[in-house]
């Protein structure tokens, strides 16, 4: 079985049960590859399925619900350090408000898209707690490579906290 993984979303494919997953090198294959049987499953966000119309040729979606909605704000260190404390507090408050809005909108849009696709006849499957634990365990090498090794332990721990993944490394 060939599984296509992107960096967020949900596993989708022709089969309602996926076993023995092994995650290797990431490659991006168009939704056409799934339709043509080149791959058996893939992982994207619900709004991507709907936006690409992929849901029209899949039978089952297994929700894995990882969170991949973040952004980076950069500033000149000297400018930031010289910013008056009261202004800096307002900027930080605006960042917090924008982040909260982004998370709420992300959840709303994905829920709307999942509901829409279910209404179109796609079977939506939720992971059991045991399956979610197994999924999180299987993803540990990915967390290491694209998390700890790439952005560091502190950022990875925060991403896991946001995603509701047990932190242990």
Secondary structure, 3 states (H helix, E strand, C coil): CCEEECCCEEEEECCCCCCCCCCCCCCCCCHHHHHCCCCCEEEECHHHHHHHCHHHHCCEEEEEEECCCCCCCCCCHHHHHHCCHHHHHHHHHHHHHHHHHHHHHHHHHHHHHHHHHHHCCCEEEECCHHHHHHHHHHCHHHHHHHHHHHHCHHHHHHHHHHHCCCCCC
